[in-house]
Amino acid sequence: MAALGKTLILLGIVIILIGLGLIFANKIPWLGRLPGDIYVKKENVTFYFPLATCILVSAVLSLIFWLFRK
C-alpha cells in the first residue's frame, strides 16, 4: 500500500510539472520554432510538426530522468 501512495504522489508531481510547463511555454519564444520543425502551408491546409522540438524535449527529459535514477 505504501508503494501505491508513493506512486500517486510522484504522479501528482509530474502532473503539476506538466501544468507549469504548459503555463510557461509561451514565455519561451524559440520553443516550437526551431530549425528542423516541419511547417507546410498551402492554400487552405496548414501542417505543422515540431520534429526538432520533440527531439530536444526528449533529450532534456531523458537527461533529467537519468540524473534522478542515479
C-alpha positions in Angstrom: 0.0 0.0 0.0 2.9 2.3 0.7 4.2 1.9 -2.9 0.8 3.0 -4.2 0.9 6.1 -2.1 4.4 7.0 -3.4 3.4 6.3 -7.0 0.3 8.6 -6.6 2.5 11.4 -5.1 5.0 11.1 -7.9 2.2 11.1 -10.5 0.8 14.2 -8.9 4.2 16.0 -9.0 4.6 15.0 -12.7 1.1 16.4 -13.5 1.9 19.7 -11.7 5.2 20.0 -13.6 3.4 19.4 -16.9 0.8 22.0 -16.0 3.6 24.5 -15.1 5.3 23.7 -18.4 2.1 24.4 -20.3 1.6 27.7 -18.5 5.1 29.0 -19.1 5.5 27.6 -22.6 4.5 30.9 -24.1 7.5 32.5 -22.3 10.0 30.5 -24.4 9.7 32.1 -27.8 12.1 29.7 -29.7 10.4 26.5 -28.5 8.3 25.2 -31.4 10.2 27.3 -34.0 13.5 25.5 -34.2 15.2 24.8 -37.4 14.1 21.3 -38.3 10.5 21.8 -37.3 8.3 20.9 -40.3 5.8 23.6 -41.4 3.9 23.4 -44.7 1.3 26.0 -45.6 -0.9 25.6 -48.7 -4.0 27.4 -49.8 -6.4 26.0 -47.2 -4.3 23.4 -45.4 -1.6 24.0 -42.8 0.6 21.2 -41.5 3.0 21.7 -38.6 5.1 19.0 -36.9 7.7 20.2 -34.4 10.3 17.5 -35.1 13.4 19.3 -33.7 11.4 20.5 -30.7 10.3 16.9 -29.9 13.9 15.7 -30.2 15.1 18.5 -27.9 12.4 17.9 -25.3 13.0 14.1 -25.4 16.8 14.6 -24.9 16.2 17.0 -21.9 13.7 14.7 -20.3 15.9 11.7 -20.8 18.8 13.5 -19.1 16.6 14.6 -16.2 15.3 11.0 -15.7 18.8 9.6 -16.0 20.1 12.0 -13.3 17.2 11.1 -10.9 17.9 7.4 -11.5 21.5 7.7 -10.3 
